[in-house]
Amino acid sequence: MYVPLGFVETGRRAGDLEARVLLRVRRSSVFLMAPRPPWPEPDYVAASDVAMSSPAVG
């Protein structure tokens, strides 16, 4: 499996959203990337806190 890690500052990657539309019933096969703000955090809890409090997640 190939999973590209292209970061966006806010929202979701356009290609991921377009792929989900094209795949229709298999759309759950496309995993959405978290935007950039949570990635530098040292652990899951800290990253989750940043992601949930950030307007970047849309």
N, CA, C and O atoms as CSV, one atom per row, in Angstrom:
chain,resi,resn,atom,element,x,y,z
A,1,MET,N,N,0.834,-1.165,0.000
A,1,MET,CA,C,0.000,0.000,0.000
A,1,MET,C,C,0.883,1.234,0.000
A,1,MET,O,O,1.925,1.263,0.655
A,2,TYR,N,N,0.467,2.243,-0.730
A,2,TYR,CA,C,1.208,3.492,-0.812
A,2,TYR,C,C,0.392,4.583,-0.133
A,2,TYR,O,O,-0.761,4.814,-0.497
A,3,VAL,N,N,0.977,5.248,0.842
A,3,VAL,CA,C,0.290,6.327,1.541
A,3,VAL,C,C,1.167,7.574,1.465
A,3,VAL,O,O,2.141,7.691,2.209
A,4,PRO,N,N,0.829,8.512,0.566
A,4,PRO,CA,C,1.626,9.741,0.481
A,4,PRO,C,C,1.349,10.647,1.673
A,4,PRO,O,O,0.208,10.765,2.120
A,5,LEU,N,N,2.381,11.276,2.179
A,5,LEU,CA,C,2.216,12.199,3.301
A,5,LEU,C,C,2.444,13.627,2.815
A,5,LEU,O,O,3.513,14.201,3.026
A,6,GLY,N,N,1.452,14.182,2.176
A,6,GLY,CA,C,1.516,15.572,1.744
A,6,GLY,C,C,0.688,16.394,2.714
A,6,GLY,O,O,-0.518,16.182,2.840
A,7,PHE,N,N,1.316,17.314,3.388
A,7,PHE,CA,C,0.618,18.073,4.424
A,7,PHE,C,C,-0.100,19.286,3.853
A,7,PHE,O,O,0.362,19.908,2.896
A,8,VAL,N,N,-1.231,19.609,4.452
A,8,VAL,CA,C,-1.918,20.871,4.188
A,8,VAL,C,C,-2.011,21.602,5.522
A,8,VAL,O,O,-2.045,20.975,6.580
A,9,GLU,N,N,-2.052,22.915,5.466
A,9,GLU,CA,C,-2.124,23.689,6.711
A,9,GLU,C,C,-3.526,23.648,7.315
A,9,GLU,O,O,-3.679,23.617,8.536
A,10,THR,N,N,-4.542,23.649,6.461
A,10,THR,CA,C,-5.923,23.615,6.947
A,10,THR,C,C,-6.755,22.691,6.071
A,10,THR,O,O,-6.410,22.439,4.917
A,11,GLY,N,N,-7.836,22.196,6.617
A,11,GLY,CA,C,-8.758,21.389,5.838
A,11,GLY,C,C,-8.193,20.027,5.460
A,11,GLY,O,O,-7.383,19.449,6.185
A,12,ARG,N,N,-8.631,19.537,4.332
A,12,ARG,CA,C,-8.237,18.220,3.836
A,12,ARG,C,C,-7.584,18.346,2.472
A,12,ARG,O,O,-7.790,19.338,1.774
A,13,ARG,N,N,-6.799,17.348,2.087
A,13,ARG,CA,C,-6.157,17.356,0.775
A,13,ARG,C,C,-7.218,17.140,-0.298
A,13,ARG,O,O,-8.044,16.233,-0.194
A,14,ALA,N,N,-7.186,17.974,-1.322
A,14,ALA,CA,C,-8.179,17.915,-2.399
A,14,ALA,C,C,-8.198,16.545,-3.069
A,14,ALA,O,O,-9.270,16.024,-3.376
A,15,GLY,N,N,-7.039,15.961,-3.296
A,15,GLY,CA,C,-6.960,14.656,-3.947
A,15,GLY,C,C,-7.657,13.558,-3.155
A,15,GLY,O,O,-8.287,12.673,-3.732
A,16,ASP,N,N,-7.542,13.619,-1.834
A,16,ASP,CA,C,-8.224,12.634,-0.986
A,16,ASP,C,C,-9.737,12.759,-1.121
A,16,ASP,O,O,-10.445,11.761,-1.248
A,17,LEU,N,N,-10.222,13.996,-1.092
A,17,LEU,CA,C,-11.655,14.224,-1.199
A,17,LEU,C,C,-12.181,13.811,-2.574
A,17,LEU,O,O,-13.262,13.230,-2.680
A,18,GLU,N,N,-11.417,14.112,-3.625
A,18,GLU,CA,C,-11.820,13.727,-4.977
A,18,GLU,C,C,-11.836,12.208,-5.131
A,18,GLU,O,O,-12.733,11.654,-5.767
A,19,ALA,N,N,-10.849,11.542,-4.553
A,19,ALA,CA,C,-10.801,10.075,-4.626
A,19,ALA,C,C,-12.001,9.461,-3.926
A,19,ALA,O,O,-12.563,8.478,-4.408
A,20,ARG,N,N,-12.393,10.021,-2.811
A,20,ARG,CA,C,-13.559,9.497,-2.087
A,20,ARG,C,C,-14.826,9.625,-2.929
A,20,ARG,O,O,-15.670,8.729,-2.927
A,21,VAL,N,N,-14.956,10.737,-3.646
A,21,VAL,CA,C,-16.119,10.917,-4.520
A,21,VAL,C,C,-16.101,9.882,-5.643
A,21,VAL,O,O,-17.125,9.269,-5.944
A,22,LEU,N,N,-14.951,9.693,-6.253
A,22,LEU,CA,C,-14.838,8.745,-7.359
A,22,LEU,C,C,-15.084,7.295,-6.935
A,22,LEU,O,O,-15.630,6.509,-7.709
A,23,LEU,N,N,-14.693,6.946,-5.739
A,23,LEU,CA,C,-14.823,5.567,-5.274
A,23,LEU,C,C,-16.213,5.218,-4.758
A,23,LEU,O,O,-16.526,4.043,-4.562
A,24,ARG,N,N,-17.034,6.217,-4.539
A,24,ARG,CA,C,-18.418,6.039,-4.079
A,24,ARG,C,C,-18.525,5.093,-2.891
A,24,ARG,O,O,-18.148,5.465,-1.780
A,25,VAL,N,N,-19.031,3.874,-3.097
A,25,VAL,CA,C,-19.266,2.959,-1.972
A,25,VAL,C,C,-17.968,2.506,-1.309
A,25,VAL,O,O,-17.991,2.060,-0.162
A,26,ARG,N,N,-16.841,2.610,-2.006
A,26,ARG,CA,C,-15.541,2.236,-1.433
A,26,ARG,C,C,-14.797,3.448,-0.871
A,26,ARG,O,O,-13.596,3.368,-0.610
A,27,ARG,N,N,-15.499,4.570,-0.684
A,27,ARG,CA,C,-14.848,5.809,-0.243
A,27,ARG,C,C,-14.103,5.670,1.081
A,27,ARG,O,O,-13.155,6.410,1.347
A,28,SER,N,N,-14.529,4.729,1.901
A,28,SER,CA,C,-13.843,4.551,3.187
A,28,SER,C,C,-12.451,3.945,3.006
A,28,SER,O,O,-11.696,3.839,3.973
A,29,SER,N,N,-12.106,3.552,1.793
A,29,SER,CA,C,-10.764,3.040,1.500
A,29,SER,C,C,-9.722,4.160,1.456
A,29,SER,O,O,-8.520,3.899,1.496
A,30,VAL,N,N,-10.189,5.400,1.375
A,30,VAL,CA,C,-9.297,6.558,1.348
A,30,VAL,C,C,-9.240,7.139,2.759
A,30,VAL,O,O,-10.249,7.609,3.284
A,31,PHE,N,N,-8.067,7.103,3.361
A,31,PHE,CA,C,-7.893,7.613,4.712
A,31,PHE,C,C,-7.460,9.072,4.657
A,31,PHE,O,O,-6.467,9.411,4.014
A,32,LEU,N,N,-8.209,9.924,5.332
A,32,LEU,CA,C,-7.906,11.350,5.324
A,32,LEU,C,C,-6.726,11.656,6.235
A,32,LEU,O,O,-6.648,11.165,7.361
A,33,MET,N,N,-5.814,12.468,5.732
A,33,MET,CA,C,-4.646,12.910,6.498
A,33,MET,C,C,-5.035,14.019,7.446
A,33,MET,O,O,-5.858,14.870,7.109
A,34,ALA,N,N,-4.461,14.016,8.605
A,34,ALA,CA,C,-4.616,15.161,9.507
A,34,ALA,C,C,-3.815,16.319,8.949
A,34,ALA,O,O,-2.747,16.104,8.375
A,35,PRO,N,N,-4.303,17.546,9.102
A,35,PRO,CA,C,-3.505,18.694,8.671
A,35,PRO,C,C,-2.222,18.818,9.499
A,35,PRO,O,O,-2.037,18.089,10.474
A,36,ARG,N,N,-1.366,19.712,9.124
A,36,ARG,CA,C,-0.027,19.838,9.702
A,36,ARG,C,C,0.025,20.110,11.216
A,36,ARG,O,O,0.908,19.555,11.869
A,37,PRO,N,N,-0.854,20.921,11.819
A,37,PRO,CA,C,-0.662,21.299,13.230
A,37,PRO,C,C,-0.426,20.158,14.221
A,37,PRO,O,O,0.421,20.334,15.096
A,38,PRO,N,N,-1.095,19.011,14.163
A,38,PRO,CA,C,-0.852,17.977,15.177
A,38,PRO,C,C,0.436,17.165,14.999
A,38,PRO,O,O,0.889,16.535,15.954
A,39,TRP,N,N,1.025,17.163,13.825
A,39,TRP,CA,C,2.138,16.252,13.540
A,39,TRP,C,C,3.372,16.416,14.413
A,39,TRP,O,O,3.992,15.406,14.746
A,40,PRO,N,N,3.767,17.617,14.804
A,40,PRO,CA,C,4.983,17.721,15.628
A,40,PRO,C,C,4.810,17.272,17.080
A,40,PRO,O,O,5.794,17.164,17.812
A,41,GLU,N,N,3.595,17.015,17.498
A,41,GLU,CA,C,3.360,16.662,18.901
A,41,GLU,C,C,4.027,15.334,19.257
A,41,GLU,O,O,4.155,14.462,18.397
A,42,PRO,N,N,4.455,15.166,20.511
A,42,PRO,CA,C,5.234,13.996,20.905
A,42,PRO,C,C,4.434,12.696,21.064
A,42,PRO,O,O,5.011,11.610,21.017
A,43,ASP,N,N,3.116,12.798,21.251
A,43,ASP,CA,C,2.337,11.573,21.448
A,43,ASP,C,C,0.901,11.766,20.966
A,43,ASP,O,O,0.495,12.869,20.598
A,44,TYR,N,N,0.151,10.684,20.975
A,44,TYR,CA,C,-1.217,10.689,20.458
A,44,TYR,C,C,-2.110,11.662,21.220
A,44,TYR,O,O,-2.871,12.410,20.606
A,45,VAL,N,N,-2.029,11.661,22.534
A,45,VAL,CA,C,-2.904,12.521,23.339
A,45,VAL,C,C,-2.667,13.991,23.001
A,45,VAL,O,O,-3.620,14.741,22.789
A,46,ALA,N,N,-1.418,14.398,22.950
A,46,ALA,CA,C,-1.095,15.787,22.638
A,46,ALA,C,C,-1.544,16.140,21.216
A,46,ALA,O,O,-2.108,17.210,20.990
A,47,ALA,N,N,-1.295,15.249,20.268
A,47,ALA,CA,C,-1.704,15.486,18.884
A,47,ALA,C,C,-3.226,15.584,18.775
A,47,ALA,O,O,-3.749,16.436,18.056
A,48,SER,N,N,-3.921,14.723,19.481
A,48,SER,CA,C,-5.383,14.750,19.467
A,48,SER,C,C,-5.910,16.059,20.043
A,48,SER,O,O,-6.849,16.644,19.504
A,49,ASP,N,N,-5.307,16.516,21.136
A,49,ASP,CA,C,-5.712,17.789,21.739
A,49,ASP,C,C,-5.530,18.936,20.753
A,49,ASP,O,O,-6.417,19.778,20.615
A,50,VAL,N,N,-4.395,18.978,20.069
A,50,VAL,CA,C,-4.140,20.031,19.097
A,50,VAL,C,C,-5.144,19.936,17.943
A,50,VAL,O,O,-5.709,20.943,17.517
A,51,ALA,N,N,-5.353,18.739,17.453
A,51,ALA,CA,C,-6.277,18.553,16.325
A,51,ALA,C,C,-7.693,18.983,16.682
A,51,ALA,O,O,-8.364,19.631,15.878
A,52,MET,N,N,-8.146,18.636,17.857
A,52,MET,CA,C,-9.514,18.962,18.253
A,52,MET,C,C,-9.711,20.444,18.559
A,52,MET,O,O,-10.824,20.959,18.450
A,53,SER,N,N,-8.638,21.128,18.939
A,53,SER,CA,C,-8.763,22.548,19.273
A,53,SER,C,C,-8.382,23.460,18.108
A,53,SER,O,O,-8.484,24.682,18.208
A,54,SER,N,N,-7.949,22.865,17.024
A,54,SER,CA,C,-7.469,23.646,15.888
A,54,SER,C,C,-8.564,23.885,14.857
A,54,SER,O,O,-9.288,22.959,14.491
A,55,PRO,N,N,-8.690,25.133,14.383
A,55,PRO,CA,C,-9.640,25.388,13.299
A,55,PRO,C,C,-9.141,24.803,11.975
A,55,PRO,O,O,-9.860,24.821,10.976
A,56,ALA,N,N,-7.904,24.282,11.970
A,56,ALA,CA,C,-7.331,23.714,10.749
A,56,ALA,C,C,-8.009,22.419,10.349
A,56,ALA,O,O,-7.965,22.040,9.179
A,57,VAL,N,N,-8.632,21.732,11.289
A,57,VAL,CA,C,-9.301,20.468,10.989
A,57,VAL,C,C,-10.691,20.797,10.504
A,57,VAL,O,O,-11.486,21.424,11.205
A,58,GLY,N,N,-10.976,20.353,9.265
A,58,GLY,CA,C,-12.283,20.702,8.718
A,58,GLY,C,C,-12.979,19.598,8.043
A,58,GLY,O,O,-14.090,19.781,7.545
